[in-house]
Amino acid sequence: MILDDELKEQLAEYIDLLENDILIKASVGSDELSEDTTALVEELAAMSPKIKVENATLLRTPSFSINRIGEDTGVIFSGLPLGHEFNSLILAMLQVSGRPPKIDDKTIEAIKNLKGTYNFETYMSLTCHNCPDVVQALNIISILNPNVTNVTIDGESFYDELDEKNIMAVPAVYLNGEFFGLGRMTLEEILAKLSSAPTGADLNDKEPYDVLVVGGGPAGASAAIYSARKGIRTGIIVERFGGQVLDTLGIENLIGVKYTEGPKLGANLEEHVKDYDVDIINLQRSKNIIKKDLFEVELENGAILKSKTVIISTGAKWRNVGVPGEQEFKNKGVTYCPHCDGPLFKGKEVAVIGGGNSGIEAAIDLAGIANHVTVFEFMPELKADSVLLNRLNSLTNVTVLKNVQTKEFTGTSKIDGITYVVRDTNEVKHIDVDGIFVQIGLVPNTEWLNDTVEKNKLGEIVIDNHGATNIPGIFAAGDCTDSPYKQIIISMGTGATAALSAFDYLIRN
């Protein structure tokens, strides 16, 4: 039995929402994974008379496709879509049955108008919380356009393909046999890439805003909502809703919400902002701010947006080690997400850079997957909480190197090792590894501002207790500021503070 009774009970509510009959075509063999695949599709079929199953021959075994009766949709799962991909499976079944996806009419039209043939292969891992967004977006495109197919491939089940294509990070997407993209991509981003969408020069024609928010994470979403609730003209520039939250798996400290996950919270932020009269400038990055009669925010695509006030909430990104080889081998063995990419290093030698909570959590997780884990810590002692250190010390396949400085990541076409210095002796050493997971904190996304506003030595925007910067009319919120604690709930609060302060500035000036 693949689905336990509790999961079946939850699943039954969704199965009841099937609009029309669907046909699952299964390509299976006699191996254990094929037996599990057969069990899964049979258990699904037993839950509704609208689900039919028949044998078929697909490119990979085990695989199964989800189709309308008499019509192939091109939605295929190779391997067992459990873990984070189970939702992708359920959504595919509902949408193939005729239940419309939750996207706007303009996006549906853009999908249907795609010309040409698009055969996608999406490599994922079942522990990757970024992968479902890509899988579900490509499945929607496949369901709505008969010239598109998407095969979702569990990398752990088809490891030989990972080696053949040298895939060391997921989600990895191939189109018509050629590399298409790596990492989280939204439906809008994929469509823009497929259709060579215009750069948005027409953004120059937008009327000036009262408040223009730059950044769509928790702070930016909060600022946009609070501004819109004041009835003033509000815009928000978003590269992708959720920001750094999207790379967070479990969230248990958002008060009033016992547990959620980053991608879900990111989607909730977007949905909440869309409930208000906020002009969303999506898939755009800001390049500069200039003060003239109004503030002018220049985008990387050349467009200029004008506003009476600006709230900067561009968040933070993973901190780089800053050694030779790091950039060259990024996604070729150097990665920043143990949840997403950890399963790709099953049985291999890996390293974790960083001895704080995130680093030690990564080491503990990877110890159950990799052959051996080596932790590198610059300071003489680890900085993680004692409960994590106790768990780490109980593991037999983890080595901790303290008081060491990473000098170089080495390799040819991919990572093969780390050179480091023992700080108290200056002895240079080297170990062979197949993967490196960097977990040394965050840096603010403020380099694009140059000297527009005051920043501290860490690059964080200096603000007062009203969220105001040293430039009247420019406010800032969240992890890009010198707020001492980088927490989701604090970012939301500072976003609200900045919005209320911007409103107060407007009525006084």
N, C-alpha and C positions, 0 to 999 in steps of 0.2 A: 504494500500500500504506500503510495507516494504522498497523498494528501491525508492529513490526520482529520479526525472528526470535527475539531474546532475550526480548522481551515475550510473544510467542506461546508460547514454551517454558515460561515461568513461568505463563502463563494456563492452559495445558493441564491443569495439576494441579487447578485449581479447576473447570474445565469438566467434568472427570471426576466431580465431586461432584454434578452435577445429578441430582435425584431422579426427575423426570418431564419429559416434553416441554414446551417453552415455545414461544410464538409471538410473534415480533417483527413488529409492524405499523408499516411505515415510510411516512411522508408526506414525499415529496421532490419537488423541482423540477429545473430544469436549471442552477441556479447552482452555483458551486464548492463551497460548504458542503454543498449537497445531494449533490453527487457524493462528497464525503468521507464523509457520513453513510451513503450507499449502500454505499460500500466497507467501512466499519466493520461494518455489520450482516452483509454478505456474508462478511467474513472470520470473524466470530464463528460464523456458520452453518456454514462449512466445517470448523470445528473439532469439531463434534459432530452426529450424526444426531438428537439430541434438540432441536436448535434449528431451528425453521422460520421462514421469512420470507415476508411477503406485503405488498402495497401497500395503503395505506389513506389516508383523508383525515382529518387532524387539524387542530386549530385553527391551529397554527403550522407553517410549513414553513421548514427541515426539522425534523422531529420523529420520534420513534418510541416506541411503547409496548411494554411487556413483559407478556405475558399467559399465563395457563394456556390450554390448548386448550379452546375453547368458552366462555371466561369472561374478561372484561376485568377487570384488577386496578386500573386507574387509575394505574399507575406509568408516567409519560411523561417522556422527556428531550427538550428542545427545544434544538438545538445539539449539538455534539460533547462528550460527557462524558469528556473526557480530563483530563490533569493530576491534581489532587487528587480529582476526581470519578470517576476511572476505577474506584476501589475501590467507589464507590456503585453503579456500573453492574454490577459483578461480583456484589456482594452482592444486588442486586435480582434478578438472574437466578437465583441460587441459592435465594433465599427464595421467589420465584414458583414455582420448580420443586418446592417442597415441603420444602426444607431449613429447619428451624425457626431463627428468629433467636435470638441468645444473650441472651435476657431471661427474667426469672423468670415463673412462672405467674400471680402476682398482677398483674403488668403486662399480660400477655396478656389476662387476664380484663377488666381495666379498658379495654383497647382495644376488645375485642369488645362491651363494654356501652355504648359511646358511642352516644347517641341523636341522630338528626338527620342532615343531609347536610353534609359538609365537603369543599369543593373548594379545595385549597391550590395556590398558585403560589409557588414558591421561586426568587427571583432570586439567582444566585451568580456568582462569577468562577472561572476555572479555576486561578488562583494562590492562591485563598483557602483557608487551612488550617482555618478555622473552619466553612466551609460544609458539608463532608461530614457533620459530626455532625447538622446540621439536616436535610439531604437524606435521610440514611439513617434518621433517626427517623421522618420523615413517610412515607417509603416503607414502613417496617414497619407503621405504622398503616394505610396504604392496603391493604397486602397482607392484613392480618388482619381488616379491617372493610370490607365491600362498599359501605358508604355514604361512603367516604372516597377521594378522589383526590389525587394530588400530581404537579404538573408542575414539573420542574426546568428552569429557563431560564437559559442562559448569557447574561448581560447584554451581553457584547461582541457576541454574534451577533444580539441583538434590542435594539439600542441605542435605537431609537425608543421602545420601551416604558419604558426607563429615563427618558428625557426626559419622556415623557407623565406618568409617575407621580412624577417628581422624585426618583428613587432615586439616592443618592450614597454609599451604603454597603451592604455585603452581609455575611452573608445577609439579604435582606429578604423576609419572608413575608407573603403576602396570603391571606385566607380568605374565600371567597364574594365576592370582589371588594373586600373591605375590608382595610385594613392590620391585620396580626395581631401582628407582632413583628420586631425587628431584632437582629442579632448572634447569637452562639452560644446555642443552647437545647438542653438535653438532652431525651431522650424523656420523662423524668419531669416536667420543667418544662412541656412542651407539654401533656401529659395533665392536669396540675394546672390549667393555664389553660383547657383545654377543658371540664373537668368541674366547675370551681369547687370544687376540693377543699377540705375543711375546713382551718382554720388550724393544726391540730395541738394543740388544747387538751388532748388526752389525753396529751401529753408530760409534763404535770404529775404523772402517776401513776407515772412511771418511778422505780425504786429508785435511791438515791444511788450514784454511781460512786466508785471509788478514784482514777481519773484521768479527767478530761474534757478532751479536746483540742478547741480551737476553731480550725478552719481545716483545709482538706483539700489543701493543696499538698504539695510534697516534704517540708517540715519536719513538717507535721501527719501525713502518712501514715507517715513514719518514726517519729514519736513514738507513734502508735497501735499500730504493729506491735511496737515494742520494749516497750511497756507490756503488750500482750496476751501477749507471749511470757513475761512474768513471772508470768502466771496471775492477774492482778488484774483487777477489773471495770473495763473500759475503754469509754468512749464518745467519739464524735467528731462535732462539729457541722460540717456541710459545706454551703456554699452551692453549690459545684460542685467536684468533684475536679479537681486539677491547678492551680487558681488561675492565677497569672500565666504559668505554663508553657504554658498552652493558647494563648497569644498568641505563642509562640516557634516559628519555623519549623524551622530546622536546629539540632540540638544535637550538637556534636562534641567536647565537653570533659567528658562524663560518663564517668569512667574505667571501662574495661571494656566500654563500648558505643561502637563507632567512630562510629556515626551513628544518630540517631533524630530524630523530630519531636515538637513539643510535645503535640499532641493524642494521639499514640500513647503518649507517656510518661504523660500524664494518665490514660489508660485503664488503663495498666499499674499505676499507683499504686492506682487503685480496685480492680482485680482482686486485687492483692496484699493490700490491707487486708481484703477480703472473705474471704480464706483463713483469717483469724483470728477469734477470738470477740470481735469489736468491734461494739458497738451503734452503727450509723450513723444519725445524725439528719440526713437529707438535705434539701436545698433550704431551709435555714434560715440566718438571720443573727443574730448575737448583738448585744445592745443594751447590756448592763451586767453587771458582776460585783459582788456584795455579799458581804462576809464576815460570816457569823453563826456558828452552831455548825458549819455546813459552808459551803463556798463555794456561792453561788447565782448561776447564769448565767441572766440573763433574755434571752429571744429576742424578736425584733421582733414575733412573732405573739402575744406575751403569756405564753407558756409559761415555766416556771422549772425548770431542771435543777440538781440538787444533786450536789456532789462533794467528796471530801476534799482533792483537789489539782486544779489547773487548769494546762494548758499552752496558752499563747497562741501561735498560729502563723498569724496572719491575713494575712501577706505584705504585698504592696505593689500599687499601681495606678499607671497612667500619670499623670505630673505634668502639671497644667494650666498654661498660660501665665498665666492669670489676668488677661486683658484683656477689655474690653467686646466682646461679639459671640461670644466663644468658646462659651459655653453655648447661646446662642440658635441658633447655626449648627452645633452638633454633629450629625453625620450629615447635614448639609445643605451639605457642602463642607468642614467641619472633621472630620478623622479622625485616628486614631492607629495605623492598620495599613496600611502601604504594600502589603504582600503581598495583603491582602484586597481593598482598595478601589482600588489603583492602576489596574487595567484599566478602571475606570469613567471615567477621566480621559484616555483615549486622545486624542492630538492637542490637548490643552488646555494652558492655562498653570497651573502649580502651584507651590506654595512648600513648603519644608521648614523648620521651626523647630528649630534645634539643629545644632551642628557637631561633636558627638561621633561615636563610631563608628556608633551607630544612625542618627543623622541623615544622615551621609555615605553609609552603605549604602543608606538610603532614596533619597537623591538619585541615586545611581548606578542603582538599579533603575528609578526613575521616568523617568530620562533616555531609556530605551529605549521608553517608552510615551507620555509627554507631549510636547507641542511644545517646551516650555521649562520648566526648573526653576530657581527662585531659592532659594538657601540663606541663611537668616538666622542669624547668630551674634552673640551678645551681647558676647563677648570680642574683643580685637584679633586673635586668631589662632584657627584651628580646632584642636580638641582630638583629632581622630581620628588613628588610626595612619597612618604614612607610606605603607603599601601602599595604603590606601584613598584617601589624598590624591593619590597618583600617578595612580590610575585616574580620580579625579574631574577632575584637571587635563587629562586627555586628551579629555574630552568637550566638544563644541562648543556644546551647547545647555544649559549650566549656568552660572548666574551666582552668585557668592558675595558676599554683603554682610556684612562683618565690622564689629564695633564698633557694632552697631545695636541699638536696643531696640524691640521690638514694642509698639505703642501701642493698636491697635484692629483687630479684624476687622470688615469692613464688608459690607453686603448688604441685600437686602430679604427675599425669600422664601428666598434661598440666598446663599452667599458670592459676593462680587464683587471683593474686594480687601483689602489690608493697608495700614494706616497705620503708619509707623515713624519713629523719631528717630535721626539720625546723632549718636552720643554725643559726639564731639569738637567738633562745631559747633552742636549743638542744633537743627539744621535738620530740619523735619518734612517727610516725603515720603510718597508713596502709589503703590502699583503695583496693577494689576488682575490678579487671579488667579481661577481657577475652583475651585481646591481647595487646602486647607492641611493638611499632614501634620505633626503635632506629635510631636517626638522629643527630649524634654528630660529623660529619666530618669523615676524612680519616686518615690513618696511612700508611707510606711508606712500600712497600714490600721489605725490605732490611735485615731482620733478617738472611736470609740464607748466607749473606756475612760475618758474624762474624766480624773480625777485618781486613778484606782484604783491605778495603779502609777507609778513614776518613769519619766519620759521625758526625752530630751534636747531641745535646741532644734529638732531636725529632726522631732520626734514619734516617734523610735525608742525602743523600750522598753530601758531600761538593764538589762543582765544581767551576772552574774559568769561566771567560767569554768566554772561548773556549770549555767549556764542559769537561775539563780535571779534573781528580781526582788527589789525591796526589801520585798515582802510575803511572809512565810514561807508556803510552800504554793502560791504562784503562780510558774510558770516560763514561759519564752518561748523561741522558736526561729525561725530563718529571717529573711526580709527585713524583718520588722516590728521587729527588734531593732537594737541598735547594733553588731552584728557588722560589721567593717570591709569585708568583701567579700561582695557579693550574687551568689552563684553557687549553682546547683542542688545541686552536690555538697556544698557547705558547709552549705546548708540541711538536707540530709538528715542530715549529721553532727550539727548542733546539735539537730535533732529527737530523735535517739538520745540525745544527752547529756542533754537535758531530761527524757526519759522515765526514764533510769537514775537521774537525780537525784531525780525525783519518787518513784520506788520506794524509794530510800534514805531520803528524808524520811518516807515512810509507815512503814517498819520502825523508825525511830528515834522516831517520835511516836505 
